[in-house]
Amino acid sequence: MGQGKKRQGESSMSIRRGFREGTVLAWAWLCVSFSCAGAAAAPSVAWGVPQIEAQGSVIPNGQSLAFDSSDRPHISYIDYTSGNIIKYAYFNGSSWQVTAFHNVRAGSAQQTTSIQIDAAGYPHIAVPGGGGISYIYKDAGGWHFEAVGEVDETPSLRIGSDGKPRMAFVARDNPRDKRHIMYAVRSAGVWSVEEATNTPDENTGLHWGW
């Protein structure tokens, strides 16, 4: 019985490790043919080398993927090699364009980013930056950077039908052993943040649907 439990635990660890590594590899090796549109075009998706960045030059983590109205991919991720800076990659139809935000760093390379594309085709990125910059967005005026609050872990970003960005994230207590799920909405350029849980939970992860 004891040996059976050990094997089960080892199998579970292997699955989690394989999923994590597979996620990174999927980001690094995915190449999509955009000659077709919509979900019905899925059979034409091909796998190859997209050359988002030179192989071996970056150790990516925390990647998030979104598509614009033209079904072109936008990716946010953490570049561990460069000190956990945030990067943004966009496929323009013929090549990948990469923007590095050297002034924005994730609190840890083990965290995740979250990206959404608004109705105008502009990217919005949530960053696990602790008390620093935690929201990046682009508009006709260029890139903008804002602090939302203590975005310590697993930010999840969505844009409502009203065009307002919403973010759910985990904030930690000090000492940093308890977690609180927080909810924030941006209106008229101001973020309003409230706690979504009444009691902290030591083992809280986060993702939401819209």
Buried (B, 14 or more C-beta within 10 A) or exposed (E): EEEEEEEEEEEEEEEEEEEEEEBBEEBBEBBBEBEEEEEEBEEEEEEEEBEBBEEEEBEBBBBBBBEBEEBBBBBBBBBBBBEBBBBBBBBEEEEBEBBBBEEBBBBBBBBBBBBBBBEEEBBBBBBBBBEBBBBBBBEEEEBEBBBBBBBBBBBBBBBEEEEEBBBBBBBBEEEEEBBBBBBBBBEEEEBEBEEEEEEBEEEBEBEEEE
